[in-house]
Structures are given as C-alpha cells and as structure tokens.
Amino acid sequence: MGPIDLLWHLLDLFSMAMLLGVIASTGVWLRRSRGARDARLWRRLALAACGAAAAATLAGLALFGRDGRMATYLAMVLAVCLALALSGRPGKK
C-alpha cells in the first residue's frame, strides 16, 4: 500500500467520526444564546466531539477487528454526547 492509499484509508476511517463531531458541536453551539456564541467555544466543542468520536472508532476497530459495526456507531454517538456535555458547560474555560 502506497502513501496515497494509506491517506485515503485513514480519511475513510475517520470521516464519519469527524462529520458527527462537527454536526453535533454545531448544534450545541447554535442552541446557546447569541451573546454566548464565539468561535473559540465552537472550536473547543468540535475538538472534544471529534476526538471522542475518533477514539470510539478506534476502540470499535480494536474490539471488533473491522470498521462499520452498529455497536461502534452507537459508541460514537454516546462518546460525542458525553464529550459535549462535559465541555459545553457555560462556566468552563
């Protein structure tokens, strides 16, 4: 496998995790009051959500030996929910 093939495989592996993280963090960011929205908050939420989803993807790959299992997708959703709940509290810097 060449480097371009490896890049495409990694992009394919993490694309769903990144998409879920960005969509979920954008939804949480939009639900906040207009005065509480800023780009730093969205970046923090997106980083936490995408990181949690990527970790769940890797855990599912290690546990099941392949990607794309429904249990892995459930773990991704739960991990993103937990990460957003912990990092999206109003008083947290």
PyMOL commands that set and color helices and strands:
alter all, ss='L'
color gray80, all
select helices_A, chain A and resi 3-31+34-36+39-64+70-87
alter helices_A, ss='H'
color red, helices_A
deselect
rebuild
show_as cartoon
